[in-house]
Amino acid sequence: MIGVFRLRVFRFAAIVCWAFAATTPDAAAHAADTLVVVEGGTVRGTIEKAGSGVRVFRGIPYARPPVGDFRWKPPGAIEPWSGTRNCTQFGASCVQPDQKIIRGISGPRSEDCLYLNVWTAAAAGETRPVMVWIHGGGFTIGSGSQASYDGLSFAGDGAVEVTINYRLGPFGFMAHPALSAESPEHVSGNYGLLDMIAALRWVHDNIAAFGGDPNNVTIFGESAGSAAVGCLIASPLARGLFHRAIMESGVPAHLPHLRGQSPEDSTAEAAGVAIARQAGIEDPSGAGGSTAARLRALSADALLTATNPRIGLFGGGRRMGPAIDGYAIPRDPLALYASGEASNVPVIIGSNADEGTLFLQQIPIRRPVGYLLAARRLFGQYADRVLDLFPVRTAEDVRPAIARLVTVSAFIAPARRAARALSAHNPNVRMYHFTRVTPLLKERGIGATHGVEIFYVFRTFPPAVNPDGEDSAVASAMHGAWLRFATSGDPNLQGAPQWPAFTPANDAYMEFGDRLGAASGLFTRECDLFDEISAGQGEEDEGEGR
């Protein structure tokens, strides 16, 4: 009751601030417009672009800093502050390894990183649709402060945009029996996913102060962020906190289980034991206290070194990410979709035409013999059928064939698989395929690669991309469709090419590229084969416990 009363007081104070802004001269009005009362205290934002009407609030805390004894704990309540908190600069990004795949992650990095950012142009009392972005990066790298996620366009066009940080790598997804023993639910790992849920609860409780509608929230993300959206659709802990979902180039497929039936099982807890061993922590009764305490005593750098988290699809190191724990993720997400146990909300899901080109730098294969050997090792009894669909004859064929194979097997086929599972109980599922290639990317030979659609969705082209008129048209179409979907659940615009709902029978999707319109049957034979392969892998995984 006290928390509810405090929240009502916060909201009343926010309305008073807005009312004051509406009755004072321009300078004072602008100052008041950038003051908002949220849970924890008052925050001050900024109006960055004159005439835009968009106010930006950066680095708002949405949970207690997960540091010290709170490392590997679920996100806790916000610690209130006195006075006005200056939210004109981004908060620290979460701790992560250095890398060259994602550009623009600047500023400090810290375990104290549970911050979010809000862009809004809403006036007092408005209820605009809310769009919460979850960044990608393999659950190992990335930040909500990346320039390509800037909310100026979405806020200026009628939404309230929110971007978030969440714990990454071992800080966000390391499980261990000692950590599970501390938990009332007897689970560990998935802390990064719990961070996302805490951010959504913050949005539900506070976004009205920014002119957003807590009952009209769309979650959307790309790559690992897209897989996270898929996990949130499946999670009972997130139910009711969002009302639509967009998944760009990522599906939560073949997640590890938290624990298995034997020590040999490849599980999240077993991975955590291996990380602890690499850090020199093996005997729970050894000097330095319990295993959990000794793990928390490790420096961030030492923990990163012991973990060696993987960057990119084919990078070296340990894969990090969500696990099936029977709590945050009860079972395989796609199985939950198919059984109707997941959140039944409108969904957009899709992929890009050349996803695989981004990851070619991590694959050393350049000759046909290496390609053939790799295919046989990866696909076993299915190798001949895969090679029939992705053939190579000369060395020049190898790199393009690998790129196509990665694109279809790791992105297009899983997206269709998820769409089929979702549509079993949900008539409002739509698929897309992004095909536009800027002149620069065409010159570099990487096509519509992984992540490039982000520039179109947010309309945040970096100068180096040098977009032309066709790019602007595609960006307007895609940005507009995302905004309409967030507003009403229907991305269609009267008089424009219509985007039909997906069913297994129609296999429909919307193409965003030089061609803008509906089509069907995207890589049907290839997707059918990879569905068969995936089903076989699922059978191999059966028998692993929670």
C-alpha positions as CSV (number, residue, x, y, z in Angstrom):
1,M,0.0,0.0,0.0
2,I,2.8,2.4,0.9
3,G,4.4,1.8,-2.6
4,V,1.1,2.4,-4.4
5,F,0.6,5.7,-2.3
6,R,4.1,6.9,-3.1
7,L,3.6,6.2,-6.8
8,R,0.3,8.2,-6.8
9,V,2.2,11.0,-5.1
10,F,4.9,10.9,-7.8
11,R,2.3,11.0,-10.6
12,F,0.5,13.9,-8.9
13,A,3.7,15.8,-8.6
14,A,4.5,15.1,-12.3
15,I,1.1,16.5,-13.3
16,V,1.8,19.6,-11.1
17,C,5.1,20.1,-12.9
18,W,3.4,19.9,-16.3
19,A,0.6,22.3,-15.2
20,F,3.3,24.7,-14.1
21,A,5.0,24.4,-17.4
22,A,1.8,25.2,-19.3
23,T,1.3,28.5,-17.4
24,T,4.8,30.1,-17.4
25,P,6.9,31.9,-20.0
26,D,8.8,29.8,-22.6
27,A,12.1,29.6,-20.7
28,A,10.5,28.5,-17.5
29,A,8.2,26.2,-19.4
30,H,11.1,24.4,-21.0
31,A,12.8,24.1,-17.6
32,A,9.6,22.6,-16.1
33,D,9.1,20.3,-19.2
34,T,12.4,18.6,-18.5
35,L,11.5,17.9,-14.8
36,V,9.6,14.7,-14.2
37,V,8.9,12.9,-10.9
38,V,9.4,9.1,-11.0
39,E,9.8,6.4,-8.5
40,G,12.9,7.4,-6.5
41,G,12.7,11.1,-7.0
42,T,12.8,13.9,-9.6
43,V,14.7,13.7,-12.8
44,R,15.8,16.4,-15.2
45,G,16.1,15.8,-18.9
46,T,16.9,18.0,-21.8
47,I,15.5,19.3,-25.1
48,E,18.4,18.6,-27.5
49,K,17.0,19.6,-30.9
50,A,15.4,23.0,-30.9
51,G,11.9,23.0,-32.4
52,S,11.6,19.2,-32.2
53,G,9.6,19.2,-29.0
54,V,11.3,16.0,-28.0
55,R,12.6,15.8,-24.4
56,V,15.3,13.2,-23.6
57,F,16.0,11.7,-20.2
58,R,19.1,9.6,-20.0
59,G,20.5,7.4,-17.3
60,I,17.3,7.0,-15.2
61,P,17.9,4.2,-12.7
62,Y,15.2,1.5,-12.8
63,A,16.7,-0.9,-10.2
64,R,19.2,-1.0,-7.4
65,P,22.8,-1.2,-8.6
66,P,23.7,-4.9,-8.8
67,V,27.1,-4.6,-7.2
68,G,28.9,-6.2,-4.2
69,D,26.6,-8.6,-2.4
70,F,23.9,-7.9,-5.1
71,R,25.9,-9.3,-7.9
72,W,23.9,-12.3,-9.2
73,K,20.8,-11.2,-7.3
74,P,17.5,-10.4,-9.0
75,P,17.2,-6.6,-9.5
76,G,16.1,-4.8,-6.4
77,A,14.1,-1.7,-5.6
78,I,15.3,1.7,-6.7
79,E,17.3,3.6,-4.0
80,P,15.6,7.0,-3.6
81,W,17.6,10.2,-4.1
82,S,17.2,13.7,-2.7
83,G,17.0,16.8,-4.8
84,T,16.8,16.6,-8.6
85,R,18.8,13.9,-10.5
86,N,20.4,15.2,-13.6
87,C,19.5,12.8,-16.4
88,T,21.1,14.5,-19.4
89,Q,23.9,12.0,-19.8
90,F,23.7,8.2,-20.5
91,G,24.4,5.9,-17.5
92,A,27.3,3.5,-17.7
93,S,27.1,0.6,-20.1
94,C,27.2,-2.8,-18.5
95,V,30.6,-4.5,-18.2
96,Q,31.6,-6.3,-21.4
97,P,34.7,-7.3,-23.3
98,D,36.3,-5.0,-25.9
99,Q,35.3,-5.8,-29.5
100,K,35.1,-4.5,-33.0
101,I,31.7,-5.8,-34.1
102,I,29.4,-3.1,-32.5
103,R,30.5,0.4,-32.9
104,G,29.5,3.4,-30.8
105,I,29.6,1.9,-27.3
106,S,31.3,4.8,-25.7
107,G,31.6,6.1,-22.1
108,P,32.2,4.2,-18.9
109,R,31.4,0.6,-18.2
110,S,30.3,-0.6,-14.8
111,E,28.4,-3.3,-12.9
112,D,26.3,-0.4,-11.8
113,C,24.5,-0.1,-15.2
114,L,20.8,-0.7,-14.7
115,Y,19.7,2.5,-16.4
116,L,17.2,3.4,-19.1
117,N,16.6,6.3,-21.4
118,V,13.3,8.0,-22.4
119,W,12.5,10.1,-25.5
120,T,9.1,11.8,-25.5
121,A,7.3,14.8,-27.1
122,A,4.0,14.1,-25.2
123,A,2.1,16.8,-23.5
124,A,0.5,16.6,-20.1
125,G,-2.1,13.9,-19.8
126,E,-1.4,12.2,-23.2
127,T,-1.4,8.4,-23.5
128,R,1.0,7.7,-26.4
129,P,2.1,4.2,-27.4
130,V,5.3,3.2,-25.7
131,M,8.2,1.4,-27.5
132,V,10.8,-0.4,-25.3
133,W,13.9,-1.3,-27.2
134,I,16.2,-4.2,-26.1
135,H,19.6,-4.1,-27.7
136,G,21.5,-6.9,-29.3
137,G,25.0,-8.2,-28.9
138,G,24.9,-11.9,-28.2
139,F,24.0,-11.2,-24.5
140,T,27.6,-10.2,-24.1
141,I,28.1,-6.8,-25.6
142,G,26.0,-3.7,-26.5
143,S,24.2,-0.8,-24.7
144,G,20.9,1.1,-24.8
145,S,23.0,4.2,-25.4
146,Q,24.1,3.3,-28.9
147,A,23.5,6.2,-31.4
148,S,21.5,4.0,-33.8
149,Y,18.8,3.6,-31.2
150,D,18.2,7.3,-30.8
151,G,14.5,8.0,-30.2
152,L,14.1,11.4,-31.9
153,S,12.2,10.0,-34.8
154,F,9.8,7.7,-32.9
155,A,9.2,10.3,-30.2
156,G,8.7,13.1,-32.8
157,D,6.2,10.8,-34.7
158,G,4.0,10.1,-31.7
159,A,5.5,7.3,-29.6
160,V,7.4,7.4,-26.3
161,E,10.6,5.4,-26.8
162,V,12.6,3.7,-24.0
163,T,16.0,2.0,-24.4
164,I,17.5,-0.1,-21.5
165,N,20.7,-1.6,-20.3
166,Y,20.7,-5.1,-18.8
167,R,23.4,-7.2,-17.3
168,L,25.6,-9.0,-19.9
169,G,27.9,-12.0,-20.1
170,P,28.6,-13.7,-16.8
171,F,27.2,-10.8,-14.8
172,G,23.8,-11.3,-16.4
173,F,23.6,-15.0,-17.3
174,M,26.1,-17.1,-15.2
175,A,24.4,-19.9,-13.3
176,H,26.0,-22.0,-10.5
177,P,24.8,-24.5,-7.9
178,A,25.9,-22.2,-5.1
179,L,24.0,-19.3,-6.6
180,S,20.9,-21.5,-7.1
181,A,21.1,-22.6,-3.5
182,E,20.7,-19.0,-2.3
183,S,17.5,-18.4,-4.4
184,P,14.0,-19.0,-3.0
185,E,13.1,-20.4,-6.4
186,H,16.3,-22.6,-6.4
187,V,17.5,-21.0,-9.7
188,S,20.3,-18.9,-11.0
189,G,21.4,-17.2,-14.2
190,N,18.8,-15.3,-16.2
191,Y,19.6,-12.1,-14.2
192,G,19.8,-10.1,-17.4
193,L,16.3,-11.3,-18.3
194,L,15.0,-10.4,-14.9
195,D,16.6,-6.9,-15.5
196,M,14.4,-6.5,-18.6
197,I,11.3,-7.5,-16.6
198,A,12.2,-5.0,-13.9
199,A,12.6,-2.3,-16.6
200,L,9.1,-3.2,-18.0
201,R,7.7,-2.9,-14.5
202,W,9.3,0.5,-14.2
203,V,7.7,1.5,-17.5
204,H,4.3,0.2,-16.3
205,D,4.6,2.3,-13.1
206,N,6.3,5.4,-14.4
207,I,5.8,6.0,-18.1
208,A,2.5,7.9,-17.6
209,A,4.6,10.7,-16.2
210,F,6.2,11.0,-19.6
211,G,2.9,10.9,-21.5
212,G,3.1,7.2,-22.3
213,D,0.3,4.7,-22.0
214,P,1.3,1.9,-19.6
215,N,-1.4,-0.2,-21.2
216,N,0.0,0.1,-24.7
217,V,3.6,-1.1,-24.5
218,T,5.5,-2.7,-27.4
219,I,8.8,-4.5,-26.8
220,F,11.2,-4.8,-29.7
221,G,14.7,-5.8,-30.2
222,E,17.3,-7.1,-32.7
223,S,19.6,-10.2,-32.6
224,A,20.0,-11.1,-28.9
225,G,17.5,-8.4,-28.2
226,S,15.1,-10.1,-30.5
227,A,15.7,-13.5,-28.8
228,A,15.1,-11.7,-25.5
229,V,11.8,-10.5,-26.7
230,G,11.0,-14.1,-27.6
231,C,11.9,-15.1,-24.0
232,L,9.7,-12.4,-22.6
233,I,6.8,-13.6,-24.7
234,A,7.4,-17.0,-23.1
235,S,8.0,-15.8,-19.5
236,P,5.1,-15.9,-17.0
237,L,7.0,-13.2,-15.1
238,A,6.6,-10.7,-17.9
239,R,2.9,-11.4,-18.6
240,G,0.8,-8.2,-18.8
241,L,3.8,-5.9,-18.9
242,F,3.7,-5.5,-22.7
243,H,1.0,-5.7,-25.3
244,R,2.8,-6.2,-28.7
245,A,6.2,-7.5,-29.7
246,I,8.7,-7.1,-32.6
247,M,11.5,-9.6,-33.2
248,E,14.2,-8.6,-35.6
249,S,16.7,-11.3,-36.6
250,G,16.7,-13.5,-33.5
251,V,14.8,-16.4,-31.9
252,P,15.2,-18.1,-28.5
253,A,16.1,-21.5,-29.9
254,H,17.9,-24.5,-28.3
255,L,18.4,-22.7,-25.0
256,P,20.4,-24.7,-22.4
257,H,18.7,-26.1,-19.3
258,L,19.7,-24.8,-15.9
259,R,20.6,-28.2,-14.7
260,G,20.7,-31.8,-16.0
261,Q,20.2,-35.3,-14.8
262,S,24.0,-36.1,-14.8
263,P,27.2,-34.1,-14.4
264,E,28.0,-34.7,-18.1
265,D,24.9,-32.7,-19.3
266,S,25.7,-29.4,-21.0
267,T,23.8,-27.1,-18.7
268,A,24.0,-23.5,-17.5
269,E,25.0,-24.6,-14.0
270,A,27.8,-26.9,-15.4
271,A,29.1,-23.9,-17.4
272,G,29.1,-21.8,-14.2
273,V,31.1,-24.5,-12.4
274,A,33.6,-24.4,-15.3
275,I,33.9,-20.6,-15.1
276,A,34.5,-20.8,-11.3
277,R,37.1,-23.5,-11.8
278,Q,38.9,-21.3,-14.4
279,A,38.9,-18.5,-11.8
280,G,40.5,-20.9,-9.3
281,I,37.3,-21.4,-7.2
282,E,36.6,-25.1,-6.9
283,D,36.3,-26.1,-3.2
284,P,33.3,-24.5,-1.5
285,S,34.9,-25.0,1.9
286,G,38.2,-23.4,0.9
287,A,39.7,-20.2,2.3
288,G,37.7,-17.1,1.5
289,G,34.2,-18.4,2.5
290,S,31.5,-19.9,0.5
291,T,31.7,-20.4,-3.3
292,A,29.1,-17.7,-3.9
293,A,31.0,-15.2,-1.7
294,R,34.3,-16.0,-3.4
295,L,32.7,-15.6,-6.8
296,R,31.4,-12.2,-5.8
297,A,34.8,-11.2,-4.5
298,L,36.3,-11.6,-8.0
299,S,37.0,-8.4,-9.9
300,A,34.9,-7.7,-13.0
301,D,38.0,-8.1,-15.2
302,A,38.9,-11.4,-13.5
303,L,35.4,-12.7,-14.1
304,L,35.4,-11.7,-17.7
305,T,38.8,-13.4,-18.2
306,A,37.6,-16.6,-16.6
307,T,34.4,-16.6,-18.7
308,N,35.9,-15.6,-22.0
309,P,32.4,-14.9,-23.4
310,R,31.8,-15.5,-27.1
311,I,31.3,-12.5,-29.4
312,G,29.4,-13.1,-32.6
313,L,27.9,-16.3,-33.9
314,F,31.2,-18.0,-34.5
315,G,33.6,-16.3,-32.2
316,G,35.8,-18.2,-29.7
317,G,34.8,-18.5,-26.1
318,R,31.8,-19.4,-24.1
319,R,28.2,-18.8,-25.2
320,M,26.2,-16.8,-22.7
321,G,22.5,-16.1,-22.6
322,P,19.1,-17.2,-21.1
323,A,18.5,-20.7,-19.9
324,I,15.4,-22.8,-19.3
325,D,15.1,-22.7,-15.5
326,G,11.5,-23.6,-14.8
327,Y,10.9,-20.1,-13.4
328,A,11.6,-17.2,-15.7
329,I,11.6,-19.6,-18.7
330,P,9.5,-22.6,-17.7
331,R,10.1,-24.7,-20.9
332,D,11.4,-24.3,-24.4
333,P,9.9,-20.9,-25.6
334,L,8.7,-22.2,-29.0
335,A,7.0,-25.1,-27.3
336,L,5.2,-22.6,-25.0
337,Y,4.2,-20.6,-28.1
338,A,2.8,-23.7,-29.8
339,S,0.9,-24.9,-26.7
340,G,-0.7,-21.5,-26.1
341,E,1.0,-20.9,-22.8
342,A,2.9,-17.8,-23.8
343,S,1.6,-14.2,-23.9
344,N,-0.9,-14.0,-26.7
345,V,0.1,-10.5,-28.2
346,P,0.4,-9.3,-31.8
347,V,3.9,-10.1,-33.1
348,I,6.1,-9.0,-36.0
349,I,9.1,-11.3,-36.7
350,G,11.6,-11.3,-39.5
351,S,15.1,-11.3,-40.8
352,N,17.5,-9.7,-43.4
353,A,18.5,-11.1,-46.8
354,D,22.2,-11.2,-46.0
355,E,22.5,-11.8,-42.3
356,G,25.5,-14.1,-42.6
357,T,27.9,-11.7,-44.3
358,L,28.5,-10.0,-40.9
359,F,30.0,-13.2,-39.5
360,L,32.2,-14.3,-42.4
361,Q,35.2,-12.7,-40.7
362,Q,34.8,-15.3,-38.0
363,I,34.8,-18.2,-40.4
364,P,38.2,-19.1,-41.9
365,I,36.9,-21.6,-44.6
366,R,37.8,-20.5,-48.1
367,R,38.1,-23.7,-50.2
368,P,35.5,-26.2,-51.3
369,V,37.1,-29.1,-49.4
370,G,36.9,-27.1,-46.2
371,Y,33.3,-26.2,-46.8
372,L,32.3,-29.9,-47.6
373,L,34.1,-31.1,-44.4
374,A,32.4,-28.5,-42.3
375,A,29.0,-29.3,-43.7
376,R,29.4,-33.0,-42.9
377,R,30.6,-32.3,-39.4
378,L,27.8,-29.8,-38.7
379,F,24.9,-31.5,-40.3
380,G,25.8,-35.2,-40.2
381,Q,23.1,-37.3,-41.9
382,Y,21.6,-34.2,-43.4
383,A,24.8,-32.9,-45.0
384,D,24.1,-34.1,-48.6
385,R,20.7,-32.4,-48.6
386,V,22.2,-29.2,-47.2
387,L,24.9,-29.3,-49.9
388,D,22.3,-29.8,-52.6
389,L,20.6,-26.6,-51.5
390,F,23.8,-24.6,-50.9
391,P,26.3,-26.0,-53.4
392,V,29.9,-24.9,-54.2
393,R,32.0,-25.7,-57.2
394,T,34.9,-23.3,-57.1
395,A,36.7,-21.3,-54.4
396,E,34.8,-18.2,-55.5
397,D,31.5,-20.0,-54.5
398,V,32.6,-20.7,-50.9
399,R,32.2,-17.4,-49.1
400,P,28.8,-16.6,-50.7
401,A,27.5,-20.1,-50.0
402,I,28.5,-19.8,-46.3
403,A,26.8,-16.5,-46.1
404,R,23.6,-17.8,-47.6
405,L,23.7,-21.0,-45.4
406,V,24.2,-18.9,-42.2
407,T,21.4,-16.5,-43.3
408,V,18.9,-19.2,-43.9
409,S,19.8,-21.7,-41.2
410,A,20.4,-19.3,-38.3
411,F,17.9,-16.5,-39.1
412,I,15.2,-17.1,-41.8
413,A,14.3,-20.7,-40.9
414,P,14.2,-20.0,-37.1
415,A,12.0,-17.0,-37.7
416,R,9.5,-19.0,-39.7
417,R,9.6,-21.8,-37.1
418,A,8.8,-19.3,-34.4
419,A,6.0,-17.7,-36.5
420,R,4.5,-21.1,-37.0
421,A,4.5,-21.8,-33.3
422,L,3.1,-18.4,-32.4
423,S,0.4,-18.5,-35.1
424,A,-1.0,-21.8,-33.6
425,H,-2.9,-19.7,-31.1
426,N,-2.4,-16.2,-32.3
427,P,-4.0,-14.8,-35.5
428,N,-2.0,-11.6,-35.4
429,V,1.5,-12.7,-36.4
430,R,3.3,-11.1,-39.3
431,M,6.6,-11.9,-40.9
432,Y,8.9,-9.6,-42.8
433,H,12.1,-9.9,-44.9
434,F,14.4,-6.9,-45.3
435,T,16.3,-6.7,-48.6
436,R,17.4,-3.1,-49.2
437,V,21.1,-2.6,-49.8
438,T,22.6,0.9,-49.7
439,P,25.1,1.9,-52.4
440,L,27.9,1.7,-49.8
441,L,27.0,-1.8,-48.6
442,K,26.6,-2.9,-52.2
443,E,30.1,-1.6,-52.9
444,R,31.5,-3.5,-49.9
445,G,29.7,-6.7,-51.0
446,I,27.9,-7.3,-47.7
447,G,24.4,-6.7,-48.8
448,A,21.4,-6.4,-46.3
449,T,23.6,-7.7,-43.5
450,H,22.8,-8.4,-39.9
451,G,21.6,-5.4,-38.0
452,V,21.4,-3.0,-40.9
453,E,17.6,-2.7,-40.8
454,I,18.0,-0.8,-37.5
455,F,19.0,2.3,-39.4
456,Y,15.7,2.2,-41.3
457,V,13.5,1.3,-38.3
458,F,14.9,4.2,-36.2
459,R,15.8,6.5,-39.2
460,T,19.3,6.9,-37.7
461,F,21.6,6.5,-40.8
462,P,25.2,7.2,-39.9
463,P,26.9,9.6,-42.4
464,A,29.1,6.8,-43.7
465,V,26.1,4.9,-45.0
466,N,25.3,7.7,-47.4
467,P,21.6,6.8,-47.9
468,D,19.9,7.8,-51.1
469,G,16.2,8.6,-51.9
470,E,15.3,4.9,-52.1
471,D,16.8,4.3,-48.6
472,S,14.7,7.2,-47.3
473,A,11.5,5.7,-48.8
474,V,12.2,2.2,-47.3
475,A,13.0,3.8,-43.9
476,S,9.7,5.7,-44.0
477,A,7.8,2.5,-44.8
478,M,9.5,0.4,-42.2
479,H,9.5,3.1,-39.5
480,G,5.9,3.9,-40.2
481,A,4.8,0.2,-40.1
482,W,6.6,-0.3,-36.7
483,L,4.9,2.9,-35.3
484,R,1.4,1.9,-36.5
485,F,1.9,-1.6,-35.1
486,A,2.9,-0.1,-31.7
487,T,-0.1,2.2,-31.8
488,S,-2.9,-0.3,-32.8
489,G,-1.4,-3.8,-33.4
490,D,-1.9,-3.4,-37.2
491,P,1.1,-2.1,-39.3
492,N,-1.0,-1.5,-42.4
493,L,-1.7,1.8,-44.0
494,Q,-4.7,2.5,-46.2
495,G,-3.7,2.9,-49.8
496,A,-0.3,1.2,-49.3
497,P,0.7,-2.4,-50.0
498,Q,-1.1,-4.6,-47.4
499,W,0.8,-6.8,-45.0
500,P,-1.2,-10.0,-44.4
501,A,-1.0,-12.0,-41.2
502,F,1.1,-15.1,-41.4
503,T,-0.3,-18.6,-41.3
504,P,1.5,-21.9,-42.1
505,A,-0.8,-22.3,-45.1
506,N,-0.1,-18.9,-46.7
507,D,3.6,-18.6,-45.6
508,A,3.2,-14.8,-46.1
509,Y,5.7,-12.1,-45.4
510,M,6.3,-8.4,-46.2
511,E,9.4,-7.4,-48.2
512,F,11.0,-4.1,-47.3
513,G,13.5,-3.2,-50.0
514,D,13.6,-2.0,-53.6
515,R,10.4,-4.0,-53.8
516,L,7.8,-3.1,-51.1
517,G,5.0,-5.6,-50.9
518,A,3.7,-8.9,-49.7
519,A,5.0,-12.3,-50.9
520,S,5.0,-15.9,-49.8
521,G,7.2,-18.9,-49.7
522,L,10.5,-17.5,-48.5
523,F,13.2,-20.3,-48.9
524,T,10.5,-22.9,-48.3
525,R,12.6,-26.0,-49.2
526,E,15.5,-24.8,-47.2
527,C,13.3,-23.9,-44.1
528,D,11.6,-27.3,-44.3
529,L,15.0,-29.0,-44.2
530,F,16.2,-26.9,-41.3
531,D,13.0,-27.5,-39.4
532,E,13.7,-31.3,-39.8
533,I,17.2,-30.8,-38.5
534,S,16.1,-28.7,-35.6
535,A,13.5,-31.3,-34.6
536,G,16.2,-33.9,-34.6
537,Q,18.4,-31.8,-32.4
538,G,15.4,-31.3,-30.0
539,E,15.0,-35.0,-29.7
540,E,18.7,-35.3,-28.7
541,D,18.1,-32.7,-26.0
542,E,15.2,-34.5,-24.5
543,G,15.9,-35.9,-21.0
544,E,17.8,-32.9,-19.7
545,G,16.2,-31.6,-16.5
546,R,15.6,-28.1,-15.4
